[in-house]
Amino acid sequence: MKINNPFLSLQRVSATSKIFLLQNLAVMVKAGLPLAEALNTLAEQTGNKKLKNILNNVCAKVSEGRTFGESLGDYEHDFGELFVNMIKAGEASGQLEEVLHQLHIQTKKDHELMTKIRNALTYPTIIVLAIIGIGAFMVIFVLPNITSLFTELDVELPLATKIMIFVSNSLQQQGLIILIVLAAILAVFIKAVRTPGGHGFFSALTLKIPVLSSIIKKINLARIARNLSSLIKTDIAIVETLNITSRIIGNPQYRKALVETAEKVKKGGKMADSLKNYPHIFPPIIIQMISVGEETGALDEILENLASFYEEDVSQTMETLPTIIEPILMLFIGAVVAGVALAILMPMYSLTENF
């Protein structure tokens, strides 16, 4: 039974709701509570209306004799391919409790990583928006009162003052047109980035930008290692593990590498040997550790350690990022303020010299 409510279909099952579901369901399964009863209990407890609807539907299907994994298959868009496949593998192997535990760790770590990234970017974003807002207010409402004095004087104005007057007049007279043009450019850019070709080009470009490329690589490596480790622990075949992970990872460069690696592993090759062909996105330490894992049969544990290492690295980077960005923003603000001050003071200084 699908979700027919159009308002519910627009909602998302948040990461926190998934963590709530996995944590409590694992405890109930461990305690020996029947799955249908556990799902019904969680449906009553959750505050997320969409999750409540899904759990009620899944509970009804499980009561009819369908497996938990099959019942969740109708909601793969809400839970993700990784989630559904791990549940199916857990039921097939009789390790549903362990799979729920692994999924809980996976979802929680991924959520923590994304939260730290968002939190780190929130402060610089607010500062930039505030600068733009204050700057627009100054240029549109304050500067015209000052620049009108200069335009009335029959004197040669400095270049900085001419630029300031031009910007102020343009925003006053054609501000709406400029805003519409900028919005159109932004819309075209977003649409272009969402196309396969545009997304690939933009992703490749970001991997070449200093500082940003390092952060993007660490985030992708952390997510890849965590996903691969979780899937391998549920006894899903390595080829399928690589294919599922490739569909979860959004970066086209890493996706392509994982798909091609899956093909080579399917033909009898080793994962580490295939990843050596992508030194620009997989550092030597990753390849060496994966090679050791393949040789010793402890690939899942090594990938988990790698995931923890990169997650901690990203966490530290995100904590220090605002500290790095703040001085840059302050220098930018100072430069803008100094430019405006010079543009106002230079004509005044020239006038005082004439008198």
N, C-alpha and C positions, 0 to 999 in steps of 0.2 A: 504494500500500500504506500503510495507516494504521498508527499506533502502537497495537499491541494490548496491550502491557505496561501494566497499570493503574498501576504505580508510576512509569513513565516519563511517562505522560499527566498525572500530578500535578505533575511537575517543570516548570520554566520554562527557556527559553533565555535566559540572562542577557545583559545589554547587553555585558558584556566578551567573552562568547562570540561575539556577533554582530560585534563589532569585530575579533576575531581572524579570523573567517571572511572578512569583507570585505577586510581589509588583505592577507591572504595570497592570497586568490582573485584580487584585482586584480593582484598581482605575477605570479602564475602565468599569468593570461590574457595579460598584457602580454608575457610570455616566450614565448608561443605554445604553451603546454601545452594539450592537448585538455581540454575542460571536464569530461568524465566522469572523466578521470584526475586532474585537479586536485581534484575533489570527493572522490574516493576517498582521495587523499593526506591531505586535511584531515580526513576522517572518522577516519583512523588517528591523527592528531596531537591532535585535540581531547580535552580531559578531561571535557567535558560529555556525559554518557551520552545525554541526549535529542537533543542536536545531532548526535551520532555516528549515532544511529538514523535521524534525518531525512536526513542527508547520504547515508547508505547507500541509503536508499529513493529519494532524488532522483537519485542517481548511476545506479541501476538504470533509472529512467524515462528519463533522458537517453540512456543507452546503447541504449534501445529506440527512440529517435527523437523523443521528446517534447522540447519546448523547456525551458529552465531555468525560465522564468517559469511555464509551465503546471505543471511538476512541483512548484514551490514553492506553487502555488495551494492544494494540499491542506493546507498548513501556515500558512495566512494568520493563524490564531489565534496562532501562535507568533511569527511575524515581523512581522505588522502589514500593513495594507493598503498603506501607503506603500512599504514594502520590496518587496512583490510587484509592485505596479504599476510601480515604477521599473525593476525587473529586466526586466519585459515590454517596457517602452518602450525600454530599452537594447538588447535583442535585436532588436526591430523596426527600430530605426534604425541598427544596426550599431555602436553606441557602448557596448557592455557594459563595457568597461574604464573609460570615463569615468563611467558610472553607478555602478559599484562604488566608484570613488574618491569621488564625491559622497555616496553612501550611507555610506561610512566616515566622512567628515567630519560628516555629519548625525547619525549614531548616536553618534559620539564626543562631539560638542558637547552633544547632549541628555543623554548620560550624565554628563558633567562638570557640567552645570547642576543635574541632579537630585541628584548626589552632594554638591555644595556646599550645597544646600538642606537635605539630610538631616544633614550634618555640623554646620551652623549650629544646627539644632534639637535635636541630640542633647544638648548640654551643658545647656540650660535644662530639657529634659525630665528628665534625670537629677537635677538639683537639685530640681525640683518633686516628683518621686517620693520623693527622700530626705527632703524636708520633711514630706511626708504620712506616710511611714513612721515617722520620729522623733516626729512629733506624735501619731500614733496610739499609739505605745509609751508616751509620756509620759502621755497622757490615761487609758489603760487600766491601766497598771501602777504609775506613779509618783505621779500626782496623788491617787488614792484614799487613799493613806497620809497625805497632808497634809490633804485636805478632810474626812476622817473626824474630825479634831480639831475642825474648825469646826462640824460638824453636832451634835457632842456638847455644845457650849457654848450656853447659852441667851442668845444675843445677836443683835441685828439685823445681818445680814450685808450688805455692799455688793452692788449689782446685779451687778457684774463677777464677784464670788465666787459668787453664786447661779447665774449662767450657767455658770461653770466646773464647779460641782458637778453641775448638771443634765446637761451634756454628758458628763462623766465617768461618771455613773450610767447614762445612756442607752446609752453604748457598752459598758459592762460587762454590763448586763442584756439589751439588745436588739441587741448588735453584729452578730450573725449575720443577724437580720431586716433591719437597716439595710443591711448589705452586699448581701443578696439584692435588696432594693428598688432600691438604686443600680445594681446590675448589670442589673436589668430595665429601668430607665429608660434606661440606656446602650444596651441592645439595641434598645429601641423607637426611640430616637433614630437609631441607625445604620440600622435598617431603613427609617425614614421618609426619611432623607437619600438612601437608594439608590433610592427611587421617583422617577419623572420630576418629579412636582410638588414633592416635598421637596427634591430635588437642585437644581431651578431656584430655589426660594425661598432655600435656604441659600447658593447661589452668588451670587445677587443681593444677599443680606445682607452677605456678605464683601466685596463690591465697594463697600460704603458705610462700612466700618470704617476709621477713620484709620490710616495707616501700613501695615496689612495689605492694604488695597485697592491701594495703590501697588505693593507687592511682587507681588501676584497679577497685576496688569495687565502689569507688566514681564515676568513669566515667560511669560504667554500670548502677548504680543506677540513675544517672542524666539522661541518655538516656532513661531508662525504664520509669521513672516518666514522662518525657516530652512526650514520645510517647503515653503512656496510657492517659495522660491528653488531648492531641490533639484529639485522637480517640474518647474518651468519649464525648467530647464537640460537636462532629459531630453526636451524637446519634447512633453510632455503638454499637451493643450489647456487653456487657462486656466480654462474652466468646470469641467472634470474636476479640475483642480488645486485649485480652491476647494472642490469637493465632497469630495474625498479629505481635504483638510486639516480640513474641518469635522468629519469623522468621527474624526479623530485627536485633536482638541482636546476635552478633557473639560468645559470650562466652557460651560454652556448659552447664556450671553449671547453669547459669541464664536461658538459654533456656529451660532446663529440668524443672526447678522450675516453669516457666510460663506455660508450656504445662500441667504439672500436676495440677497446680492451676486452669487452664481453665476447666479441666475435673471435678474437685471437685465443682467449681462454677456452672457448667452445671447440676450437680446433686442436686443443692440447697444449697451448702455450701457457706461460705463467703471467700473472698479473703484473709483477714487478718488471719483467722484461718488456711488457707492452707500455707501461707508464714511462719507461726511459725515453720514449719517443716524444715526450711532452715536458722537456726540462724547464720550459718557461712558465709552467703552471704547477708542476709537481717537483718540489725541491729534492735534492739527493737524500736527505734524511728520511723522507716519506718512502722513497723507493727502497732504501736499504732496510728499513724497518718492516716493510711489507714482504720483502724477500726473506728476511729472517722468520717472519710469521708463517710464510708458505713452507719453509724448510722444516720448522719445528712443529707445525700443526696448531700453533697458538695464534692464528691470524686475528681471530675475534678479540682476544685480549690485547694484542698489540695495537689494533685499530682503536680500541677503547682508550688506551693510554695516549695515543696520538690525538684523539678527539679531546681528551681532557687537557692535554698540553696546549693545543691551539685555542680551545675555549678560554683557558686562563690567560693566554697571550692576548687574545682579542679583548677580554675583560679589562686587562691592565691598560691596553691601548685606548679603549673607550673612556677609561677613568682619567687618563692624562690628556685626551684630545681637547677638551674645553680649555685646559690650561695652555695648550699650544695655540689654539685658535684665538683666544682672548687678546693676547698682545698684537696679533696680526690685525684683528678688528679695530683695536685701539689706534694702531698706526694708520689704518685706512681712514678712520673718523678724523684723526688729527690732520691728515693730509687734506681731506675735504674742507674741514673748518679753516685751515690755514689758507687754502686756495680762495675760499669765499672772502675771508678777511682781507687778503691781499687785493682781490678784485674790487673791494669797497674802499680800502684805505689808499691805494695807489692814486686814484683820481683826486682824492682829497688832498693828498700830499702835493700833487702837481699844482692844484689850485692855490694852495698856501704859498708855494714858491713864486707863482705869478704875481701874487699880491705882496 
